[in-house]
Amino acid sequence: MVKHIVLFKLKETLSEEEKADVMSRFKNAIEALPATIPFIRHIYVGLNINPDEEWDICLDSEFDTLDDVKAYSIHPNHLAAAGILKNARCGRACTDYEF
């Protein structure tokens, strides 16, 4: 199994309302993906509640193989969901590891 974790930082120029809207839409879109991408074993989006921390969003997901992670990353439905953050994010960090 492969754990795929991605952290996102949103632009400081966004208002709190804009951030909340983008975060909510992204969470809903990503968490709906298992209905159309069957090789997602687990996916959850956590929204940061601690303003003292740098990252705003944590995507936590699991796949059988790294090839499944790669297929997920180019799947049209994932690209549409990821597009929600296109103009709102200023940072991204990712790690993939076996467990």
C-alpha positions in Angstrom: 0.0 0.0 0.0 1.1 3.6 -0.7 0.2 6.6 1.4 -0.1 9.8 -0.7 -0.1 13.0 1.4 -0.3 16.5 0.0 -0.2 19.8 1.8 -1.5 23.0 0.3 -0.9 26.6 1.3 -3.4 29.2 0.1 -2.5 32.7 -1.0 -2.4 35.3 1.8 -4.3 37.7 -0.4 -7.5 35.6 -0.2 -10.1 36.8 2.4 -11.1 34.3 5.1 -14.4 33.9 3.2 -12.6 33.1 -0.1 -10.3 30.6 1.7 -13.2 28.9 3.4 -15.1 28.6 0.1 -12.2 27.2 -1.9 -11.3 24.8 0.9 -14.9 23.5 1.2 -15.3 23.1 -2.5 -11.9 21.3 -2.8 -12.8 19.0 0.1 -16.2 18.0 -1.3 -14.7 17.4 -4.8 -11.8 15.3 -3.7 -13.8 13.2 -1.2 -16.3 12.4 -4.0 -13.6 10.9 -6.2 -13.8 7.3 -5.0 -17.2 7.1 -6.8 -15.5 7.6 -10.1 -11.9 6.4 -9.5 -12.2 2.9 -8.0 -8.5 2.4 -7.2 -8.6 5.0 -4.5 -8.5 2.9 -1.3 -9.0 5.9 1.1 -9.1 9.7 0.7 -9.7 12.4 3.2 -9.2 16.2 3.1 -8.4 17.9 6.4 -8.8 21.6 6.8 -6.4 23.3 9.2 -8.0 24.9 12.2 -4.8 26.3 13.7 -3.9 29.7 12.3 -0.4 29.4 13.7 0.5 26.7 11.2 1.7 27.2 7.7 -0.4 24.7 5.7 -4.1 25.2 5.1 -5.1 21.8 3.6 -4.0 18.2 4.0 -5.0 15.6 1.5 -4.5 12.1 3.0 -5.0 9.2 0.6 -4.1 5.5 0.1 -3.6 3.4 -3.0 -2.4 -0.1 -3.7 0.6 0.9 -5.8 2.6 4.0 -6.8 1.3 3.3 -10.4 -2.2 3.9 -9.0 -1.1 7.2 -7.5 0.3 8.2 -10.9 -2.9 7.2 -12.6 -4.9 9.1 -10.1 -2.8 12.2 -10.6 -3.7 12.4 -14.3 -7.3 11.2 -14.1 -9.7 13.8 -15.5 -11.9 13.9 -12.5 -8.9 14.4 -10.2 -7.6 17.2 -12.5 -11.0 18.9 -12.3 -11.0 18.7 -8.5 -7.4 19.9 -8.2 -8.3 22.8 -10.6 -10.4 24.3 -7.7 -7.1 25.3 -6.1 -5.3 26.5 -9.3 -5.7 30.2 -8.7 -5.8 30.0 -4.9 -2.7 28.1 -3.9 0.8 29.4 -3.4 2.5 26.2 -2.1 2.3 22.4 -2.3 4.3 19.7 -0.5 3.9 16.0 -1.2 5.2 12.7 0.1 4.4 9.1 -1.1 5.5 6.2 1.1 4.8 2.5 1.4 3.2 1.1 4.5 
